[in-house]
């Protein structure tokens, strides 16, 4: 996986540098922006076939586009100029189908219309990534329902970003009443066995990220149980 990781990271870095001006990335944001692009590229490389240069390169491009999406939504808070910049980038790098997919997601996101407590974002994102990599049909034939898998991967992202999202007031499925349900879905749907079945047994960044989310999710569920147990005596004694 080292080869795929390297190619994807290089691709994301090149695009990040190329479009930093378009996205109006400030000096204070540069390190965070580049790190985010590369980190996503390392994860997305895990969706590809090892030693497939084109898939790895396109994984990096998809990672940059995901980073750009986060910039115009989470960082710029749906500013009109930022949206125009994102449309310009999509026009340069993506086909019409992908542009429509990304902008439809943007519109739903900006109007708080994403379903499943925001997990729809993950379903759309996974299809966007795989379409960009040119392997959507091949992966769906192997992995099964991409919408379900995309939502599970969004839960992974929400678990890893839980504290930051809570502090910023951003949407996160763990900030809803269905928190424990989603954590249970993560632990079952992306168990160690199923994760390796989907993404291989190589210690890719993607597999390690899922493992970390699974470990954190287990702790969060345990804490919920402890909190409920500590509340019961107080309620019982009333």
Secondary structure, 3 states (H helix, E strand, C coil): CHHHHHHHHHHHHHHHHHCCCCCCCCHHHHHHHHHHHHHHHHHHHHHCCCCCHHHHHHHHHHHHHHHHHHHHHHHCCCCHHHHHHHHHHHHHHCCHHHHHHHHHHHHHHHCCCCCHHHCHHHHHHHHHHHHHHCCHHHHHHHHCCHHHHHHHHHHHHHHHCHHHHHHHCCCCHHHCCCHHHHHHHHHHHCCHHHHHHHHCCCCCHHHHHHHHHHHHHHHHHHHHHHHHHHHHHHHHHC
